[in-house]
Amino acid sequence: MRAGCLRKSRARNREACALKKLAVAKIREEGEELAEALEKKGRKEIIWEACDLLYHALVAVRARGITLLTWSASLEDGMGKKAKEKIKNGQKGWKKQAKKRNEKEKTERI
């Protein structure tokens, strides 16, 4: 019975390792596609490739046991630090610039 458990454990480890390698390869591929879209393609393709990359990143991160809530909290912390750094460095108008870009994008969609 013990040998059977070890075989099953090894098989699961091999499967997990293969899935991890597949996820890493997929994220690399999607990252390259996004980079190419940013260099050579239009807005719709850029958005599509960015969504594709985010989807595969979410799946891979979740497969490693990291919840979306943990990821989101970490992202918010990081964004908060960046905002504080920009304000400290004298780039106080960055919020206005971001708002103008968002408004411009909204009008372009219409």
DSSP file (Angstrom, degrees, kcal/mol; ACC not computed):
  #  RESIDUE AA STRUCTURE BP1 BP2  ACC     N-H-->O    O-->H-N    N-H-->O    O-->H-N    TCO  KAPPA ALPHA  PHI   PSI    X-CA   Y-CA   Z-CA
    1    1 A M     >        0   0    0      0, 0.0     4,-2.0     0, 0.0     5,-0.2   0.000 360.0 360.0 360.0 -40.9    0.0    0.0    0.0
    2    2 A R  H  >  +     0   0    0      1,-0.2     4,-2.2     2,-0.2     5,-0.2   0.910 360.0  51.7 -61.5 -43.4    2.8    2.4    0.8
    3    3 A A  H  > S+     0   0    0      1,-0.2     4,-2.3     2,-0.2    -1,-0.2   0.878 108.1  53.1 -61.7 -38.2    4.5    1.9   -2.6
    4    4 A G  H  > S+     0   0    0      2,-0.2     4,-2.2     1,-0.2    -1,-0.2   0.895 108.2  49.9 -63.5 -40.5    1.1    2.7   -4.3
    5    5 A C  H  X S+     0   0    0     -4,-2.0     4,-2.5     2,-0.2    -2,-0.2   0.905 110.3  50.3 -64.3 -41.7    0.8    5.9   -2.3
    6    6 A L  H  X S+     0   0    0     -4,-2.2     4,-2.7     2,-0.2     5,-0.2   0.908 109.8  50.3 -63.8 -41.4    4.3    6.9   -3.3
    7    7 A R  H  X S+     0   0    0     -4,-2.3     4,-2.5     2,-0.2    -1,-0.2   0.918 111.9  47.6 -62.3 -42.8    3.6    6.2   -7.0
    8    8 A K  H  X S+     0   0    0     -4,-2.2     4,-2.4     2,-0.2    -2,-0.2   0.903 111.9  50.5 -64.6 -40.3    0.5    8.3   -6.8
    9    9 A S  H  X S+     0   0    0     -4,-2.5     4,-2.4     2,-0.2    -2,-0.2   0.921 111.5  47.2 -63.8 -44.4    2.3   11.1   -5.1
   10   10 A R  H  X S+     0   0    0     -4,-2.7     4,-2.7     2,-0.2    -2,-0.2   0.904 111.3  51.5 -63.4 -41.3    5.1   11.1   -7.7
   11   11 A A  H  X S+     0   0    0     -4,-2.5     4,-2.4    -5,-0.2    -2,-0.2   0.914 110.8  48.1 -63.0 -41.9    2.5   11.1  -10.5
   12   12 A R  H  X S+     0   0    0     -4,-2.4     4,-2.8     2,-0.2    -2,-0.2   0.903 111.6  50.4 -64.5 -41.0    0.7   14.1   -8.9
   13   13 A N  H  X S+     0   0    0     -4,-2.4     4,-2.5     2,-0.2    -2,-0.2   0.909 110.9  48.3 -63.6 -42.2    4.0   15.9   -8.5
   14   14 A R  H  X S+     0   0    0     -4,-2.7     4,-2.4     2,-0.2    -2,-0.2   0.912 113.1  48.4 -63.1 -42.0    5.0   15.2  -12.2
   15   15 A E  H  X S+     0   0    0     -4,-2.4     4,-2.5     2,-0.2    -2,-0.2   0.922 112.1  48.3 -64.5 -44.1    1.5   16.4  -13.3
   16   16 A A  H  X S+     0   0    0     -4,-2.8     4,-2.3     1,-0.2    -2,-0.2   0.900 112.1  49.8 -63.2 -40.7    1.8   19.6  -11.1
   17   17 A C  H  X S+     0   0    0     -4,-2.5     4,-2.3     2,-0.2    -1,-0.2   0.908 111.2  48.9 -64.1 -42.4    5.3   20.3  -12.5
   18   18 A A  H  X S+     0   0    0     -4,-2.4     4,-2.3     2,-0.2    -2,-0.2   0.904 111.7  48.9 -64.6 -41.6    4.0   19.8  -16.1
   19   19 A L  H  X S+     0   0    0     -4,-2.5     4,-2.6     2,-0.2    -2,-0.2   0.890 110.2  51.7 -65.7 -38.5    1.1   22.2  -15.5
   20   20 A K  H  X S+     0   0    0     -4,-2.3     4,-2.5     2,-0.2    -2,-0.2   0.929 110.7  47.5 -63.1 -45.1    3.4   24.8  -13.9
   21   21 A K  H  X S+     0   0    0     -4,-2.3     4,-2.4     1,-0.2    -2,-0.2   0.894 112.2  50.4 -62.6 -39.7    5.7   24.6  -17.0
   22   22 A L  H  X S+     0   0    0     -4,-2.3     4,-2.4     2,-0.2    -2,-0.2   0.915 110.6  48.9 -64.0 -43.6    2.7   24.9  -19.3
   23   23 A A  H  X S+     0   0    0     -4,-2.6     4,-2.3     2,-0.2    -2,-0.2   0.910 111.8  48.9 -63.4 -42.6    1.3   27.9  -17.4
   24   24 A V  H  X S+     0   0    0     -4,-2.5     4,-2.3     1,-0.2    -1,-0.2   0.920 112.2  48.4 -63.5 -43.7    4.7   29.7  -17.5
   25   25 A A  H  X S+     0   0    0     -4,-2.4     4,-2.5     1,-0.2    -2,-0.2   0.902 111.2  50.6 -63.1 -40.5    5.1   29.0  -21.2
   26   26 A K  H  X S+     0   0    0     -4,-2.4     4,-2.8     2,-0.2    -2,-0.2   0.904 109.9  49.4 -65.4 -41.4    1.5   30.3  -21.8
   27   27 A I  H  X S+     0   0    0     -4,-2.3     4,-2.4     2,-0.2    -1,-0.2   0.906 111.2  49.7 -65.8 -40.7    2.2   33.5  -19.9
   28   28 A R  H  X S+     0   0    0     -4,-2.3     4,-2.3     2,-0.2    -2,-0.2   0.934 112.1  48.5 -60.6 -45.3    5.4   34.1  -21.8
   29   29 A E  H  X S+     0   0    0     -4,-2.5     4,-2.2     1,-0.2    -2,-0.2   0.936 113.0  46.3 -60.3 -47.9    3.6   33.5  -25.1
   30   30 A E  H  X S+     0   0    0     -4,-2.8     4,-2.2     1,-0.2    -1,-0.2   0.863 110.5  53.9 -66.1 -35.2    0.8   35.9  -24.2
   31   31 A G  H  X S+     0   0    0     -4,-2.4     4,-2.4     2,-0.2    -1,-0.2   0.904 109.1  48.4 -63.6 -41.5    3.3   38.5  -22.9
   32   32 A E  H  X S+     0   0    0     -4,-2.3     4,-2.4     2,-0.2    -2,-0.2   0.893 110.5  51.5 -64.9 -39.8    5.1   38.4  -26.3
   33   33 A E  H  X S+     0   0    0     -4,-2.2     4,-2.3     2,-0.2    -2,-0.2   0.891 110.3  48.8 -65.0 -38.5    1.8   38.7  -28.1
   34   34 A L  H  X S+     0   0    0     -4,-2.2     4,-2.6    15,-0.2    -2,-0.2   0.920 110.4  50.8 -66.0 -43.0    0.9   41.8  -26.0
   35   35 A A  H  X S+     0   0    0     -4,-2.4     4,-1.6     1,-0.2    -2,-0.2   0.913 111.5  48.2 -60.5 -42.5    4.3   43.3  -26.7
   36   36 A E  H  X S+     0   0    0     -4,-2.4     4,-2.7     1,-0.2     5,-0.4   0.906 110.8  50.9 -64.6 -41.4    3.8   42.8  -30.4
   37   37 A A  H  X S+     0   0    0     -4,-2.3     4,-2.2     1,-0.2    -2,-0.2   0.905 108.3  52.5 -63.2 -40.4    0.4   44.3  -30.3
   38   38 A L  H  < S+     0   0    0     -4,-2.6    -1,-0.2     1,-0.2    -2,-0.2   0.846 116.3  40.5 -63.6 -33.3    1.7   47.3  -28.5
   39   39 A E  H  < S+     0   0    0     -4,-1.6    -2,-0.2    -5,-0.2    -1,-0.2   0.866 134.6  10.9 -81.1 -37.7    4.3   47.8  -31.2
   40   40 A K  H  < S+     0   0    0     -4,-2.7    -3,-0.2    -5,-0.1     2,-0.2   0.553 108.4  68.4-125.1 -10.6    2.4   47.0  -34.3
   41   41 A K  S  < S-     0   0    0     -4,-2.2     2,-0.0    -5,-0.4    -4,-0.0  -0.556  70.2 -98.1-118.7 177.0   -1.4   46.7  -33.8
   42   42 A G     >  -     0   0    0     -2,-0.2     4,-2.1     1,-0.0     5,-0.2  -0.166  44.5 -86.8 -88.3-178.8   -4.4   48.8  -33.0
   43   43 A R  H  > S+     0   0    0      1,-0.2     4,-2.6     2,-0.2     5,-0.2   0.869 121.7  52.2 -56.1 -46.8   -6.4   49.5  -29.8
   44   44 A K  H  > S+     0   0    0      1,-0.2     4,-2.5     2,-0.2    -1,-0.2   0.906 111.3  46.9 -61.9 -42.6   -8.7   46.5  -30.0
   45   45 A E  H  > S+     0   0    0      2,-0.2     4,-2.7     1,-0.2    -1,-0.2   0.882 111.4  51.8 -67.0 -37.9   -5.8   44.0  -30.5
   46   46 A I  H  X S+     0   0    0     -4,-2.1     4,-2.4    -9,-0.2    -2,-0.2   0.936 111.7  46.3 -63.1 -46.6   -3.9   45.6  -27.6
   47   47 A I  H  X S+     0   0    0     -4,-2.6     4,-2.5     2,-0.2     5,-0.2   0.930 113.0  50.0 -61.7 -45.6   -6.9   45.3  -25.3
   48   48 A W  H  X S+     0   0    0     -4,-2.5     4,-2.4     1,-0.2    -2,-0.2   0.933 112.9  45.5 -59.4 -47.3   -7.6   41.7  -26.4
   49   49 A E  H  X S+     0   0    0     -4,-2.7     4,-2.5     2,-0.2   -15,-0.2   0.874 111.9  52.0 -67.5 -36.7   -4.0   40.6  -25.8
   50   50 A A  H  X S+     0   0    0     -4,-2.4     4,-2.5    -5,-0.2    -1,-0.2   0.920 111.5  47.2 -64.3 -42.9   -3.8   42.4  -22.4
   51   51 A C  H  X S+     0   0    0     -4,-2.5     4,-2.6     2,-0.2    -2,-0.2   0.903 111.1  51.8 -63.3 -41.4   -7.0   40.6  -21.3
   52   52 A D  H  X S+     0   0    0     -4,-2.4     4,-2.2    -5,-0.2    -2,-0.2   0.925 111.1  46.9 -61.4 -45.6   -5.6   37.3  -22.6
   53   53 A L  H  X S+     0   0    0     -4,-2.5     4,-2.4   -23,-0.2    -2,-0.2   0.924 112.8  49.1 -63.3 -45.0   -2.4   37.8  -20.6
   54   54 A L  H  X S+     0   0    0     -4,-2.5     4,-2.8     2,-0.2    -2,-0.2   0.903 109.5  52.7 -62.3 -41.0   -4.3   38.8  -17.4
   55   55 A Y  H  X S+     0   0    0     -4,-2.6     4,-2.4     1,-0.2    -2,-0.2   0.953 112.3  43.7 -59.0 -50.7   -6.6   35.8  -17.7
   56   56 A H  H  X S+     0   0    0     -4,-2.2     4,-2.3     1,-0.2    -1,-0.2   0.859 113.2  52.2 -67.2 -33.9   -3.7   33.3  -18.0
   57   57 A A  H  X S+     0   0    0     -4,-2.4     4,-2.8    -5,-0.2     5,-0.3   0.921 109.5  49.7 -65.5 -43.4   -1.9   35.1  -15.2
   58   58 A L  H  X S+     0   0    0     -4,-2.8     4,-2.5     1,-0.2     5,-0.2   0.922 111.5  48.5 -60.1 -44.6   -5.0   34.9  -12.9
   59   59 A V  H  X S+     0   0    0     -4,-2.4     4,-2.1     1,-0.2    -1,-0.2   0.927 114.0  46.1 -62.3 -45.5   -5.3   31.2  -13.7
   60   60 A A  H  X S+     0   0    0     -4,-2.3     4,-1.0     2,-0.2    -2,-0.2   0.910 113.9  47.3 -66.0 -42.9   -1.7   30.5  -13.0
   61   61 A V  H ><>S+     0   0    0     -4,-2.8     5,-1.8     1,-0.2     3,-0.6   0.918 112.8  49.2 -65.4 -42.8   -1.6   32.5   -9.8
   62   62 A R  H ><5S+     0   0    0     -4,-2.5     3,-1.9    -5,-0.3    -1,-0.2   0.872 105.3  58.2 -64.1 -37.0   -4.8   30.9   -8.5
   63   63 A A  H 3<5S+     0   0    0     -4,-2.1    -1,-0.2     1,-0.3    -2,-0.2   0.763 100.5  57.8 -64.7 -24.1   -3.4   27.4   -9.3
   64   64 A R  T <<5S-     0   0    0     -4,-1.0    -1,-0.3    -3,-0.6    -2,-0.2   0.371 126.0-102.9 -86.6   5.2   -0.5   28.3   -7.0
   65   65 A G  T < 5S+     0   0    0     -3,-1.9     2,-0.6     1,-0.3    -3,-0.2   0.583  78.0 135.9  88.9  10.3   -3.0   28.8   -4.2
   66   66 A I      < -     0   0    0     -5,-1.8    -1,-0.3     4,-0.0    -2,-0.2  -0.825  48.6-136.3 -94.8 123.3   -3.0   32.6   -4.2
   67   67 A T     >  -     0   0    0     -2,-0.6     4,-2.2     1,-0.1     5,-0.2  -0.340  15.9-120.0 -78.0 158.9   -6.4   34.0   -4.0
   68   68 A L  H  > S+     0   0    0      1,-0.2     4,-2.9     2,-0.2     5,-0.2   0.850 115.3  58.0 -63.4 -34.7   -7.7   36.9   -6.0
   69   69 A L  H  > S+     0   0    0      2,-0.2     4,-2.4     1,-0.2    -1,-0.2   0.910 107.2  46.6 -62.3 -43.4   -8.3   38.8   -2.8
   70   70 A T  H  > S+     0   0    0      2,-0.2     4,-2.2     1,-0.2    -2,-0.2   0.918 114.1  48.0 -64.1 -44.1   -4.7   38.5   -1.8
   71   71 A W  H  X S+     0   0    0     -4,-2.2     4,-2.4     1,-0.2    -2,-0.2   0.919 111.9  49.6 -62.6 -44.6   -3.5   39.5   -5.3
   72   72 A S  H  X S+     0   0    0     -4,-2.9     4,-2.5     2,-0.2    -2,-0.2   0.910 110.3  49.9 -62.4 -44.0   -5.9   42.5   -5.3
   73   73 A A  H  X S+     0   0    0     -4,-2.4     4,-2.3     1,-0.2    -1,-0.2   0.903 111.5  49.0 -62.8 -40.9   -4.7   43.7   -1.9
   74   74 A S  H  X S+     0   0    0     -4,-2.2     4,-2.4     2,-0.2    -1,-0.2   0.900 110.5  50.8 -64.9 -40.9   -1.1   43.4   -3.0
   75   75 A L  H  X S+     0   0    0     -4,-2.4     4,-2.6     2,-0.2    -2,-0.2   0.914 110.1  49.6 -62.6 -43.8   -1.9   45.4   -6.2
   76   76 A E  H  X S+     0   0    0     -4,-2.5     4,-2.4     2,-0.2    -2,-0.2   0.906 110.2  50.7 -63.2 -41.8   -3.6   48.1   -4.2
   77   77 A D  H  X S+     0   0    0     -4,-2.3     4,-2.0     1,-0.2    -2,-0.2   0.931 112.1  47.5 -60.7 -45.1   -0.7   48.4   -1.8
   78   78 A G  H  X S+     0   0    0     -4,-2.4     4,-2.1     1,-0.2    -2,-0.2   0.899 111.5  49.4 -63.2 -41.8    1.7   48.7   -4.7
   79   79 A M  H  X S+     0   0    0     -4,-2.6     4,-2.4     1,-0.2    -1,-0.2   0.882 109.2  53.3 -66.7 -37.0   -0.4   51.3   -6.5
   80   80 A G  H  X S+     0   0    0     -4,-2.4     4,-2.2     1,-0.2    -1,-0.2   0.903 108.7  49.1 -62.4 -41.3   -0.6   53.3   -3.2
   81   81 A K  H  X S+     0   0    0     -4,-2.0     4,-2.3     2,-0.2    -2,-0.2   0.906 110.7  50.2 -65.1 -41.7    3.2   53.3   -2.9
   82   82 A K  H  X S+     0   0    0     -4,-2.1     4,-2.4     1,-0.2    -2,-0.2   0.912 110.0  50.4 -63.4 -42.0    3.6   54.4   -6.5
   83   83 A A  H  X S+     0   0    0     -4,-2.4     4,-2.3     1,-0.2    -1,-0.2   0.919 110.7  49.1 -62.7 -43.1    1.2   57.2   -6.0
   84   84 A K  H  X S+     0   0    0     -4,-2.2     4,-2.5     1,-0.2    -1,-0.2   0.894 110.6  51.0 -63.3 -39.8    2.9   58.4   -2.8
   85   85 A E  H  X S+     0   0    0     -4,-2.3     4,-2.1     2,-0.2    -1,-0.2   0.912 109.8  49.6 -63.5 -42.5    6.3   58.3   -4.6
   86   86 A K  H  <>S+     0   0    0     -4,-2.4     5,-3.0     2,-0.2    -2,-0.2   0.910 112.4  47.0 -64.2 -41.7    5.0   60.4   -7.5
   87   87 A I  H ><5S+     0   0    0     -4,-2.3     3,-1.4     1,-0.2    -1,-0.2   0.920 111.9  51.0 -65.3 -42.4    3.5   63.0   -5.2
   88   88 A K  H 3<5S+     0   0    0     -4,-2.5    -1,-0.2     1,-0.3    -2,-0.2   0.857 108.7  52.3 -61.9 -35.5    6.8   63.0   -3.2
   89   89 A N  T 3<5S-     0   0    0     -4,-2.1    -1,-0.3    -5,-0.2    -2,-0.2   0.367 124.1-102.3 -84.9   5.2    8.7   63.5   -6.4
   90   90 A G  T < 5S+     0   0    0     -3,-1.4     2,-0.9    -4,-0.2     3,-0.3   0.623  83.6 127.4  89.1  13.1    6.6   66.5   -7.4
   91   91 A Q    > < +     0   0    0     -5,-3.0     3,-1.2     1,-0.2    -1,-0.1  -0.443  21.0 145.9 -98.2  59.8    4.3   64.8  -10.0
   92   92 A K  T >   +     0   0    0     -2,-0.9     3,-0.6     1,-0.3     4,-0.3   0.722  60.2  64.7 -71.3 -21.3    1.1   66.0   -8.4
   93   93 A G  T 3>  +     0   0    0     -3,-0.3     4,-2.2     1,-0.2    -1,-0.3   0.328  69.4 101.6 -85.7  10.1   -0.8   66.4  -11.7
   94   94 A W  H <> S+     0   0    0     -3,-1.2     4,-2.3     1,-0.2    -1,-0.2   0.844  78.3  54.0 -65.5 -32.8   -0.7   62.7  -12.5
   95   95 A K  H <> S+     0   0    0     -3,-0.6     4,-2.4     2,-0.2    -1,-0.2   0.915 109.3  48.1 -66.5 -41.2   -4.3   62.1  -11.4
   96   96 A K  H  > S+     0   0    0     -4,-0.3     4,-2.4     2,-0.2    -2,-0.2   0.902 111.3  50.8 -64.5 -40.5   -5.5   64.9  -13.7
   97   97 A Q  H  X S+     0   0    0     -4,-2.2     4,-2.3     1,-0.2    -2,-0.2   0.915 110.8  48.2 -63.4 -42.3   -3.5   63.4  -16.5
   98   98 A A  H  X S+     0   0    0     -4,-2.3     4,-2.4     1,-0.2    -2,-0.2   0.901 111.1  50.9 -64.7 -40.2   -5.0   60.0  -16.0
   99   99 A K  H  X S+     0   0    0     -4,-2.4     4,-2.4     2,-0.2    -2,-0.2   0.909 109.6  50.0 -64.5 -42.0   -8.5   61.4  -15.8
  100  100 A K  H  X S+     0   0    0     -4,-2.4     4,-2.5     2,-0.2    -1,-0.2   0.907 110.3  50.5 -62.2 -42.4   -8.0   63.3  -19.1
  101  101 A R  H  X S+     0   0    0     -4,-2.3     4,-2.5     1,-0.2    -2,-0.2   0.923 110.7  49.2 -61.4 -43.9   -6.7   60.1  -20.8
  102  102 A N  H  X S+     0   0    0     -4,-2.4     4,-2.1     1,-0.2    -2,-0.2   0.907 111.7  48.1 -62.6 -42.0   -9.7   58.2  -19.5
  103  103 A E  H  X S+     0   0    0     -4,-2.4     4,-2.1     2,-0.2    -1,-0.2   0.899 110.9  51.4 -64.8 -40.1  -12.1   60.9  -20.8
  104  104 A K  H  X S+     0   0    0     -4,-2.5     4,-2.0     1,-0.2    -2,-0.2   0.914 109.6  50.0 -62.4 -43.1  -10.3   60.9  -24.2
  105  105 A E  H  X S+     0   0    0     -4,-2.5     4,-1.7     1,-0.2    -1,-0.2   0.887 108.5  53.1 -63.1 -38.9  -10.6   57.1  -24.4
  106  106 A K  H  X S+     0   0    0     -4,-2.1     4,-1.1     1,-0.2    -1,-0.2   0.912 110.1  46.8 -62.8 -42.7  -14.3   57.3  -23.6
  107  107 A T  H  < S+     0   0    0     -4,-2.1    -1,-0.2     1,-0.2    -2,-0.2   0.847 109.0  55.4 -69.4 -32.4  -14.9   59.9  -26.4
  108  108 A E  H  < S+     0   0    0     -4,-2.0    -1,-0.2     1,-0.2    -2,-0.2   0.849 103.9  55.1 -66.5 -33.2  -12.9   57.8  -28.9
  109  109 A R  H  <        0   0    0     -4,-1.7    -1,-0.2     1,-0.3    -2,-0.2   0.837 360.0 360.0 -68.0 -32.6  -15.2   54.8  -28.2
  110  110 A I     <        0   0    0     -4,-1.1    -1,-0.3    -5,-0.1    -2,-0.2   0.464 360.0 360.0 -77.5 360.0  -18.3   56.7  -29.1
